[in-house]
Amino acid sequence: MIVLGFESSCDETGVALVCAKRGVLAHALHSQVAMHAEYGGVVPELASRDHVRHVIPLTRQVLKDAQLTLEDVDALAYTAGPGLAGALLVGAGAAQSIAWSLGKPAFAIHHLEGHLLSPRLADPKPEFPFVALLVSGGHTQLMQVRHVGDYTLLGETLDDAAGEAFDKTAKLLGLGYPGGPALSRLAEEGDPRAFDLPRPLIHRPDLDFSFSGLKTAVLQRTKTLGGLDQMTHQQRADLAAATQMAIVDVLVSKATAAMRQVKSPRLVVAGGVGANALLRKRLYAQAEKFGFEVYFPPLDLCTDNGAMIAYAAAERLNAGLLDPKGQSDIFEVRARWPLDQLSHQSTP
């Protein structure tokens, strides 16, 4: 079965063709980073309009790259939430319109489920069950995954997510938007031991996260150093390195605790922060130390993309959670949609 997937939850337009047996046939991605950088963050109305401009050209591109036509597509899938409502409607509208014209089914897919299952596009792919550390933009969660659609929330952030902590700290250091990758690059020049920053909740026995206090600590450090105008390049690099180390320490500690708590043999890391080199290095070391396996999605599929949405639909179809002959007459998007609500349920 070939699924055409659309991702438009925030500031990236992704379209992909995925075959249930052969994996990704083609995928294309348009990033809005340059457009939003001028404003220091995502402007929802501009994001929606840009999705409209690119969703059809990207669809034509992936069909051409895969040497397929729309008639070869068996089903369509789109991100239904969580995300920016206006942006979500673009992908939903494109998928449902094409599905209606072809008489094919269109499936609403959870954005985080796409991230959660995306490491299974890698070779080798993780088998079920596993623990998933979801670290994308505004989400930091630990999930126990028994099978497709069978998820239990183990812990989540109480305030800022890890990705937000990266971005907000980068902004404090004058690095612009998006801040996470820029902060990681600057951190390579710094000494993570130069500043003693807090690791919020790291010693609590639960599996919840909190990063707002870390952001506040960085703000206070920049003030004591005289602000950006007075800070040297080395001080900024040291603070970036210390911040990255603090975030990674918390993520690694909580993920390891989750593995030991549920006695899982596998850890899956998904989402944009999963591309962070230090996080990968530290988790590989923990896996070797404690005897579990760790999996990441391919680097080009860490950020939001259409392949993960198409693949999540294929996985749900294989698990019998979606009707392959179903045809939806309406579509629904959800700005908020807890992932654990999917457990043992079909998507709307």
C-alpha positions as CSV (number, residue, x, y, z in Angstrom):
1,M,0.0,0.0,0.0
2,I,1.3,3.5,-1.0
3,V,0.3,6.4,1.3
4,L,0.7,10.1,0.4
5,G,1.3,12.1,3.6
6,F,1.0,15.8,4.4
7,E,2.5,17.6,7.4
8,S,1.6,21.3,8.0
9,S,1.3,21.6,11.7
10,C,3.7,24.6,12.2
11,D,6.4,26.1,10.0
12,E,7.4,23.3,7.7
13,T,5.4,21.9,4.8
14,G,6.2,18.2,4.3
15,V,4.8,15.9,1.6
16,A,5.9,12.3,1.2
17,L,5.1,8.9,-0.4
18,V,5.6,5.9,1.8
19,C,5.1,2.2,0.9
20,A,4.2,0.0,3.8
21,K,6.8,-2.6,2.6
22,R,9.5,-0.5,0.9
23,G,9.5,2.5,3.2
24,V,10.0,6.1,2.0
25,L,9.6,6.3,-1.8
26,A,10.1,10.1,-1.9
27,H,9.7,13.1,0.4
28,A,10.1,16.8,0.1
29,L,10.2,19.5,2.7
30,H,9.9,23.3,2.6
31,S,11.1,25.2,5.7
32,Q,9.7,28.6,6.7
33,V,12.7,29.5,8.9
34,A,13.9,32.4,6.8
35,M,10.5,34.0,6.7
36,H,9.8,33.7,10.4
37,A,13.4,34.7,11.4
38,E,12.6,38.3,10.8
39,Y,9.9,38.2,13.6
40,G,11.9,36.0,16.0
41,G,9.3,33.2,16.0
42,V,6.5,31.6,14.0
43,V,3.7,34.0,12.9
44,P,0.6,31.7,12.5
45,E,-1.1,33.6,9.7
46,L,2.1,33.8,7.6
47,A,2.7,30.1,8.2
48,S,-0.7,29.2,6.9
49,R,-0.3,31.2,3.8
50,D,3.1,29.8,3.1
51,H,1.7,26.2,3.4
52,V,-0.9,27.1,0.8
53,R,1.8,28.3,-1.6
54,H,3.9,25.1,-1.3
55,V,1.7,22.1,-0.6
56,I,0.7,21.4,-4.3
57,P,4.2,22.0,-5.8
58,L,5.7,19.7,-3.2
59,T,3.1,17.1,-4.0
60,R,4.0,17.3,-7.7
61,Q,7.7,17.0,-6.8
62,V,7.4,13.8,-4.7
63,L,5.2,12.1,-7.4
64,K,7.8,13.0,-10.0
65,D,10.7,11.8,-7.8
66,A,8.9,8.5,-7.1
67,Q,7.9,8.2,-10.7
68,L,4.3,7.7,-9.7
69,T,1.0,9.4,-10.4
70,L,-1.9,10.1,-8.0
71,E,-3.7,7.0,-9.4
72,D,-0.9,4.9,-7.9
73,V,-1.7,6.2,-4.4
74,D,-3.8,3.9,-2.2
75,A,-4.5,6.3,0.7
76,L,-3.8,9.8,1.9
77,A,-2.8,11.0,5.4
78,Y,-2.5,14.4,7.0
79,T,-1.5,15.8,10.4
80,A,-4.8,16.6,12.2
81,G,-3.1,17.9,15.4
82,P,-1.7,19.2,17.6
83,G,-0.5,22.3,15.9
84,L,-1.6,25.7,14.6
85,A,-5.2,25.4,13.5
86,G,-4.9,27.4,10.3
87,A,-1.7,25.6,9.3
88,L,-3.3,22.2,10.0
89,L,-6.3,23.0,7.8
90,V,-4.0,23.5,4.7
91,G,-2.7,19.9,4.9
92,A,-6.1,18.5,5.8
93,G,-7.7,20.4,2.9
94,A,-5.2,19.2,0.4
95,A,-5.4,15.6,1.5
96,Q,-9.1,15.4,1.7
97,S,-9.6,17.2,-1.7
98,I,-7.2,14.8,-3.5
99,A,-8.8,11.8,-1.7
100,W,-12.3,12.9,-2.7
101,S,-11.3,13.4,-6.3
102,L,-9.7,9.9,-6.4
103,G,-12.3,8.1,-4.3
104,K,-9.5,7.1,-1.9
105,P,-9.5,7.2,1.9
106,A,-7.9,10.1,3.8
107,F,-6.7,9.5,7.4
108,A,-6.3,12.0,10.2
109,I,-2.9,11.4,12.0
110,H,-1.5,12.6,15.3
111,H,1.6,14.7,14.8
112,L,3.4,13.2,17.8
113,E,2.5,9.7,16.8
114,G,4.2,10.4,13.5
115,H,7.4,11.4,15.4
116,L,7.1,8.5,17.8
117,L,7.0,5.9,14.9
118,S,9.5,7.7,12.6
119,P,12.5,5.8,14.0
120,R,10.9,2.6,12.5
121,L,11.8,4.1,9.1
122,A,15.5,3.6,9.9
123,D,17.4,0.4,9.3
124,P,17.5,-1.4,11.6
125,K,14.1,-0.4,13.0
126,P,13.0,-0.8,16.6
127,E,10.5,-3.6,17.4
128,F,7.7,-3.2,19.9
129,P,7.6,-2.7,22.8
130,F,9.8,0.4,23.7
131,V,10.0,3.6,25.6
132,A,9.8,6.7,23.5
133,L,11.4,10.1,24.4
134,L,9.5,12.7,22.4
135,V,11.5,15.9,22.2
136,S,10.0,18.1,19.5
137,G,9.4,21.9,19.5
138,G,6.8,22.4,22.2
139,H,6.7,18.8,23.5
140,T,8.8,16.8,25.9
141,Q,7.3,13.5,26.9
142,L,8.2,9.9,27.9
143,M,5.8,7.3,26.5
144,Q,5.5,3.6,27.1
145,V,4.8,2.1,23.7
146,R,3.4,-1.5,23.6
147,H,2.3,-1.4,20.0
148,V,0.8,1.0,17.4
149,G,-1.9,2.9,19.1
150,D,-1.1,1.5,22.6
151,Y,0.6,4.3,24.5
152,T,0.9,5.2,28.2
153,L,2.2,8.6,29.3
154,L,5.0,8.2,31.8
155,G,6.0,11.8,32.2
156,E,5.9,15.2,30.5
157,T,7.0,18.7,30.8
158,L,5.2,20.9,33.4
159,D,6.1,24.1,31.6
160,D,8.7,24.8,28.9
161,A,9.7,21.9,26.7
162,A,13.3,21.1,25.9
163,G,13.1,22.6,22.5
164,E,11.6,25.8,23.9
165,A,14.5,25.9,26.4
166,F,17.0,25.7,23.5
167,D,15.1,28.4,21.5
168,K,14.5,30.8,24.4
169,T,18.1,30.5,25.7
170,A,19.4,31.1,22.1
171,K,17.3,34.3,22.0
172,L,18.8,35.5,25.3
173,L,22.2,34.9,23.8
174,G,21.3,36.9,20.6
175,L,21.3,33.9,18.3
176,G,18.0,34.5,16.6
177,Y,15.5,32.0,15.3
178,P,15.4,29.0,15.2
179,G,17.7,29.0,18.2
180,G,18.3,25.3,19.0
181,P,20.7,24.4,16.2
182,A,22.5,27.8,16.6
183,L,22.9,27.3,20.3
184,S,24.4,23.8,19.7
185,R,26.9,25.2,17.2
186,L,28.0,27.9,19.6
187,A,28.2,25.4,22.4
188,E,30.9,23.6,20.5
189,E,33.2,26.5,21.3
190,G,32.4,26.7,25.0
191,D,33.2,25.0,28.3
192,P,30.0,23.4,29.8
193,R,31.6,23.6,33.3
194,A,32.1,27.4,33.1
195,F,28.7,28.0,34.6
196,D,26.8,26.0,37.2
197,L,23.2,25.9,36.0
198,P,20.2,24.0,37.6
199,R,18.9,20.7,36.4
200,P,15.2,21.1,37.3
201,L,13.5,18.0,38.7
202,I,16.5,15.7,37.9
203,H,16.5,14.2,41.4
204,R,12.7,13.8,41.7
205,P,11.5,10.1,41.4
206,D,8.8,10.9,38.9
207,L,9.4,11.2,35.2
208,D,8.2,14.8,34.6
209,F,10.3,17.6,33.2
210,S,10.6,21.3,33.8
211,F,12.8,23.8,31.9
212,S,11.4,27.2,32.8
213,G,13.8,27.5,35.8
214,L,16.8,26.8,33.6
215,K,15.8,29.6,31.2
216,T,15.4,32.0,34.2
217,A,18.9,31.0,35.5
218,V,20.4,31.8,32.0
219,L,18.6,35.1,32.0
220,Q,20.1,36.0,35.4
221,R,23.6,34.9,34.3
222,T,23.4,37.2,31.2
223,K,22.4,40.1,33.5
224,T,25.3,39.5,36.0
225,L,27.7,39.5,33.0
226,G,26.4,42.9,31.9
227,G,24.0,41.7,29.1
228,L,24.8,40.9,25.5
229,D,26.6,44.2,24.9
230,Q,29.1,43.4,27.6
231,M,29.5,39.6,27.3
232,T,32.5,38.3,25.3
233,H,32.1,35.7,22.6
234,Q,33.7,33.1,24.9
235,Q,31.2,33.8,27.7
236,R,28.3,33.4,25.3
237,A,29.8,30.1,24.1
238,D,30.4,28.9,27.6
239,L,26.8,29.7,28.6
240,A,25.5,28.0,25.5
241,A,27.5,24.9,26.3
242,A,26.4,24.9,30.0
243,T,22.8,25.2,28.9
244,Q,23.0,22.4,26.4
245,M,24.7,20.2,29.0
246,A,22.0,20.9,31.6
247,I,19.1,20.1,29.2
248,V,20.8,16.9,28.0
249,D,21.6,15.8,31.6
250,V,17.9,16.1,32.5
251,L,16.7,14.3,29.3
252,V,19.3,11.5,29.7
253,S,18.5,11.0,33.4
254,K,14.8,10.9,33.0
255,A,14.9,8.6,30.0
256,T,17.2,6.2,31.8
257,A,15.0,6.2,34.8
258,A,12.0,5.4,32.6
259,M,13.9,2.5,31.0
260,R,14.6,1.0,34.4
261,Q,11.1,1.7,35.7
262,V,9.3,-0.2,33.0
263,K,12.1,-2.6,32.3
264,S,12.0,-1.8,28.6
265,P,14.7,-3.3,26.3
266,R,14.5,-0.4,23.8
267,L,14.5,3.4,23.9
268,V,13.3,5.4,20.9
269,V,14.1,9.1,20.6
270,A,12.1,11.2,18.2
271,G,11.5,14.9,17.4
272,G,13.7,17.7,16.4
273,V,15.9,17.7,19.5
274,G,16.7,14.1,18.7
275,A,19.1,15.4,16.1
276,N,21.3,17.0,18.9
277,A,24.7,15.4,18.7
278,L,25.4,15.6,22.5
279,L,22.1,13.9,23.3
280,R,22.8,11.1,20.9
281,K,26.3,10.5,22.3
282,R,25.1,10.5,25.9
283,L,22.2,8.2,25.2
284,Y,24.4,5.7,23.3
285,A,26.7,5.7,26.3
286,Q,23.8,5.0,28.7
287,A,22.5,2.2,26.5
288,E,25.9,0.5,26.6
289,K,26.1,1.0,30.3
290,F,22.7,-0.3,31.2
291,G,22.2,-2.8,28.5
292,F,19.4,-1.4,26.4
293,E,19.1,-0.5,22.7
294,V,18.6,3.1,21.6
295,Y,17.1,4.2,18.2
296,F,16.8,7.5,16.4
297,P,15.1,8.5,13.2
298,P,17.2,9.3,10.2
299,L,18.6,12.8,10.6
300,D,16.6,14.2,7.7
301,L,13.4,12.9,9.4
302,C,14.0,14.3,12.8
303,T,12.2,17.6,12.0
304,D,8.5,17.7,11.0
305,N,8.0,15.9,7.7
306,G,5.4,14.2,5.6
307,A,7.1,10.8,5.7
308,M,6.4,10.3,9.3
309,I,2.7,11.1,8.8
310,A,2.4,8.7,5.8
311,Y,4.2,6.0,7.7
312,A,2.0,6.4,10.9
313,A,-1.0,5.9,8.6
314,A,0.6,2.8,7.1
315,E,1.4,1.4,10.6
316,R,-2.2,2.0,11.7
317,L,-3.6,0.3,8.6
318,N,-1.4,-2.7,9.2
319,A,-2.5,-2.8,12.8
320,G,-6.2,-2.8,11.8
321,L,-6.8,0.6,13.5
322,L,-7.9,2.2,10.2
323,D,-10.4,1.1,7.6
324,P,-8.6,0.8,4.3
325,K,-11.9,1.3,2.4
326,G,-13.1,4.1,4.6
327,Q,-13.9,7.5,3.0
328,S,-14.3,10.5,5.2
329,D,-16.7,13.2,4.1
330,I,-15.5,15.8,6.6
331,F,-12.2,16.5,8.2
332,E,-11.2,17.6,11.7
333,V,-8.1,19.3,13.1
334,R,-7.2,19.8,16.7
335,A,-4.9,22.4,18.0
336,R,-4.6,20.3,21.2
337,W,-4.7,16.6,21.2
338,P,-3.0,14.5,24.0
339,L,-1.2,11.5,22.4
340,D,-2.3,9.0,25.1
341,Q,-5.9,9.6,23.9
342,L,-5.0,7.4,20.9
343,S,-4.5,4.3,22.9
344,H,-6.6,1.4,21.5
345,Q,-8.6,4.0,19.4
346,S,-8.8,4.8,15.8
347,T,-8.1,8.4,14.7
348,P,-11.1,10.6,14.0
